Each structure stands twice: as C-alpha cells, then as structure tokens.
Amino acid sequence: MNKNQTQFSSRLGFIFSMMGIAVGAGNIWRFPRIAAQNGSGAFILIWLLFLFIWSIPLIIIELSLGKLTKKAPIGTLIKTAGPKYAWLGGFVTLVTTCILAYYSNIVGWGLSYFYYSISGKIYSGNNFSQLWETHYQSSFPLLFHFLSLFLAYMIIRKGIVQGIEKCNKILIPSFFVCTLVLLLRAVTLPNAVQGIKQLFTFDFASLSSYKLWLEALTQNAWDTGAGWGLLLVYSGFASKKTGVVSNGALTAISNNLVSLIMGIIVFATCSSLDILGTTQLQQGAGSSSIGIAFIYLPELFTRIPGSTYLPAIFSSIFFLAFAMAALSSMISMLFLLSQTLSEFGIKKHVAESSATIIAFILGVPSSLSLAVFANQDTVWGIGLIINGLIFIYAAISYGLTHLKKKIINAVPGDIHLNKTFDSMVKYLLPIEGIVLLLWYFYEGLFPEDGYWWNPISIYSLSSLILQWSIGLIILWSLNKKISKRFSFYNLEN
C-alpha cells in the first residue's frame, strides 16, 4: 500500500466503493443481452447458482487476500505463493487492464448519449438503431474514450477518500434512484408482463449448451467484480474492523439484484414497443447485440407520458447516471493498474498518468471497431475465470486455515466460515473453472463456421489462445525481473 494513501473513512464508504466496482456496464449493458441470447430463464438459474458457488466465495478470498497483503495482484502472489509466481499476478493485472481499455468506451457511450439527450436527439419517431450505427461511424467513440479515461484519472489523483470514496457516495445512490424510476415505467407499459414472462421462461434443452454455462459464470464475474483484482486492492484500504464475509456477500447479492432489474426493464420495454420486438434481441442480430441499452432504452424514454420535454430530461438523467455508474467501475480498474506501477517504484503521479496512457492506447482499436470490441470482450471476459483460479491458488498456497484465522474469521460480529468453505475453495471452485474452460476449448475446436484456427476471427478459439499466450509468455520470461524489482521497492514488507 502506498504510504501516502489512507483508509476508507467508513464502512458505508467502503460498501459504496465496492458497489462502484460491481454496479456498472455489466448490469445495464451486458446482462440483458447475454441473458436474451442464452436461454433467458435457464441462463438466470445457472447465473444465480454461480453467484453462490463461484462469485461469493471468490470475493471473500479476494477481499481477505487484499486485507492480508495490502498489495495489488503481483505483490499478493509474491507474498502468498512465492516470488516465482509473480507472473500469475501479472496475468490478473493484464486481464483487468485489457478490460479497462475497452470498458472506457462503454463509459464513453453513456457520455455520448447524455450529449444526444441534451441536444434533442432522443424524441419519439427517431430511429435509434440508425442513431447507434451513425454514432459508431463518427469520431465520438474515440473522443469520449479519451474523456472517460481523463475523468477517471482526475478522480484517482485525489486518492481513496477525497476521490474514489466521495465519488461513489454520490454516483451509486443516484444510479439506484434512476433505475427504480425506469423500472416503474417499464412494468407499467402495455404488454410488459409478456416480456417479463419471456425473461423468466425456462427451457431445459438450453442447459446442454456449454455457452450458457460459460456465459453464466463469466457474466457473474462481470456483475460482481469477482476475479478482477479490484476488490483485492480496495480491501487493502479497509479498516481492520471491516468484515469480508458479510460485506462481500452483500455487495454480490445487491449487484445481481440490479442486473435482474435491468433485465426486467429491457425485456418489458422490448415486449411493449411493437417497432422493436424481442426476436432481434434474442438472436443477438445486428446492432441490438452490443448496442442494446442504447437502442431500446431511448425508445422507452419517448413513451414516458407528460410533457414533450420529459423524454429528454429522463434520458439525460439516465445516461449520465449510466456513465457515472460505469465510471465508478472504471475508476477501480485504473486505480489497480496505477497501484501496481506504484509498487514497482514509480512515483504516484507518474504511475497514474502512465496507467491512463496505457489504457487509452490499448482501447483505441475498440473505439474504432465494434468487431475488435466484441473480440476483446470475449477474450478477456473468459480470462476472468483464469483470474479466479489464480486467486484460489494464492489462498491455498498461503493456507486457508491460517487465512480464516487471521482475516476471514477475525472480525467480531461478522459471519464466520467453517470447513465447508475450505472444501469449496479447494475442490468445487477449481473444478468449476477448469471444467468450463476445457468445455469451451473442446467446443471451440469445432465451431459452426469451421474457422477456429483463424486468429483474426472475432470469436475464434485461436484468437483467445494467441492473445493469452503472448501475455503469459512475456510475463513468465520477465518473472525474475518482476520479483526482484518488487522486492527492492517493498523491503519494509
């Protein structure tokens, strides 16, 4: 931990900051489209299952390792598994940094649509599919990619309390208020009930699809922040009295509730608005796949009864809240990268600037191409499973009994865990992650288009293998240098 940093000022501030990590684009932009394209009700069932048998245990592990080591992922692996495993911590950092690079574009989309709202482009009769396509053909994505990173940079410059905590105390409650207003309007639309029924319709046949299980686990990691390393870093700034079990479970469950609410809003809206329907949404066809929140929700705003100014007002408020909620998640990603650089002897302000520049450069291709964006979302989203396995390995290497005694069960009044938790971490979680990855790799060898070997194909297995391999080989080859530099600048620990 940087000595110039301080702790979160209160438990509420810590919870809001953890919610800031979890609540964001994963709930609003990602969950409804992933659920729609993977069996809806069946997907939700498996997604909820993974909340309890993957995300919550992993969040507890991540929070406890953060409180134990007070380091970013590389430092955590060195202090728990040993110096020769620094490269594994490097891979965690790489995955989250690559997600940060394209995630900032999502924040930029929210800011762009806030601009469209206040400039009068959200009105009844407008073609929002065309607006989305025109938007991505303009210079706006690149411009707002830069702006979103600049905003995140300015916030992390102020530190934990004055920057991150203070910001999240405003952003998260504001987002919740906007979401509840949208929910009330969506469920009162004509035929909204049909859309909600469709969201929760269960199809047993879809359970045989590897993609459903893989997407359910990946989406849960996206929703809750499990395996990103973000909770690890934030918990290093929590007080000793902050419990990891109750706070971790509360954050995960509350966040998944937000995702369900957004799913209800989108499905109710699609069912009600005849000009849109749900077929394109379920098939992931055309613009509706990635641009879902920016096509369907503006149409919802135009159906709000009352003054002709209300659509612009509500859409302005929502897209600003969307951008700010996504920004709160992006702040934690940028903070993780800058904190990692700081632990290697780089001055704090230089580390923050360097992290911002790295994220901007890596995110430019996603700003210019939705195909690249979709590829990065697939490659590094699945990488979160590897991240989870790495944190599990770190906890087992340190010793689960010792970790529970020193951190997890050390806070009076918090929920204390027994040996069942140990068994989950040692056996169930690794089996889940490894089986799903093997299943994905097996199915990836026999895709419908037959081009698994094509590294420039958006969803090809070879594209994922190539990008992961480049990162892993570089990190493994530099492992000794990484370990030595970390040890040199962290002699006091």
C-alpha positions, 0 to 999 in steps of 0.5 A, a space after each residue: 500500500 502506498 504510504 501516502 494513501 489512507 483508509 476508507 473513512 467508513 464502512 458505508 464508504 467502503 460498501 459504496 466503493 465496492 458497489 462502484 466496482 460491481 454496479 456498472 456496464 455489466 448490469 445495464 449493458 451486458 446482462 440483458 443481452 447475454 441473458 436474451 441470447 442464452 436461454 433467458 430463464 435457464 441462463 438466470 438459474 445457472 447465473 444465480 447458482 454461480 453467484 453462490 458457488 463461484 462469485 461469493 466465495 471468490 470475493 471473500 478470498 479476494 477481499 481477505 487476500 487484499 486485507 492480508 497483503 495490502 498489495 495489488 495482484 503481483 505483490 499478493 502472489 509474491 507474498 502468498 505463493 512465492 516470488 516465482 509466481 509473480 507472473 500469475 499476478 501479472 496475468 490478473 493485472 493484464 486481464 483487468 487492464 485489457 478490460 479497462 481499455 475497452 470498458 472506457 468506451 462503454 463509459 464513453 457511450 453513456 457520455 455520448 448519449 447524455 450529449 444526444 439527450 441534451 441536444 434533442 436527439 432522443 424524441 419519439 419517431 427517431 430511429 435509434 438503431 440508425 442513431 447507434 450505427 451513425 454514432 459508431 461511424 463518427 469520431 465520438 467513440 474515440 473522443 469520449 474514450 479519451 474523456 472517460 479515461 481523463 475523468 477517471 484519472 482526475 478522480 484517482 489523483 485525489 486518492 481513496 477518500 477525497 476521490 474514489 470514496 466521495 465519488 461513489 457516495 454520490 454516483 451509486 445512490 443516484 444510479 439506484 434512484 434512476 433505475 427504480 424510476 425506469 423500472 416503474 415505467 417499464 412494468 407499467 407499459 402495455 404488454 410488459 408482463 409478456 416480456 417479463 414472462 419471456 425473461 423468466 421462461 425456462 427451457 431445459 434443452 438450453 442447459 446442454 449448451 456449454 455457452 450458457 454455462 460459460 456465459 453464466 459464470 463469466 457474466 457473474 464475474 462481470 456483475 460482481 467484480 469477482 476475479 478482477 483484482 479490484 476488490 483485492 486492492 480496495 480491501 487493502 484500504 479497509 479498516 481492520 474492523 471491516 468484515 469480508 464475509 458479510 460485506 462481500 456477500 452483500 455487495 454480490 447479492 445487491 449487484 445481481 439484484 440490479 442486473 435482474 432489474 435491468 433485465 426486467 426493464 429491457 425485456 418489458 420495454 422490448 415486449 411493449 414497443 411493437 417497432 422493436 420486438 424481442 426476436 432481434 434481441 434474442 438472436 443477438 442480430 445486428 446492432 441490438 447485440 452490443 448496442 442494446 441499452 442504447 437502442 431500446 432504452 431511448 425508445 422507452 424514454 419517448 413513451 414516458 407520458 407528460 410533457 414533450 420535454 420529459 423524454 429528454 430530461 429522463 434520458 439525460 438523467 439516465 445516461 449520465 447516471 449510466 456513465 457515472 455508474 460505469 465510471 465508478 467501475 472504471 475508476 477501480 480498474 485504473 486505480 489497480 493498474 496505477 497501484 501496481 506501477 506504484 509498487 514497482 517504484 514509480 512515483 504516484 503521479 507518474 504511475 497514474 498518468 502512465 496507467 491512463 496512457 496505457 489504457 487509452 492506447 490499448 482501447 483505441 482499436 475498440 473505439 474504432 471497431 465494434 468487431 475488435 470490441 466484441 473480440 476483446 470482450 470475449 477474450 478477456 471476459 473468459 480470462 476472468 475465470 483464469 483470474 479466479 483460479 489464480 486467486 484460489 491458488 494464492 489462498 491455498 498456497 498461503 493456507 486457508 486455515 491460517 487465512 480464516 484465522 487471521 482475516 476471514 474469521 477475525 472480525 467480531 460480529 461478522 459471519 464466520 466460515 467453517 470447513 465447508 468453505 475450505 472444501 469449496 475453495 479447494 475442490 468445487 471452485 477449481 473444478 468449476 473453472 477448469 471444467 468450463 474452460 476445457 468445455 469451451 476449448 473442446 467446443 471451440 475446436 469445432 465451431 459452426 463456421 469451421 474457422 477456429 484456427 483463424 486468429 483474426 476471427 472475432 470469436 475464434 478459439 485461436 484468437 483467445 489462445 494467441 492473445 493469452 499466450 503472448 501475455 503469459 509468455 512475456 510475463 513468465 520470461 520477465 518473472 525474475 525481473 518482476 520479483 526482484 524489482 518488487 522486492 527492492 521497492 517493498 523491503 519494509 514488507 
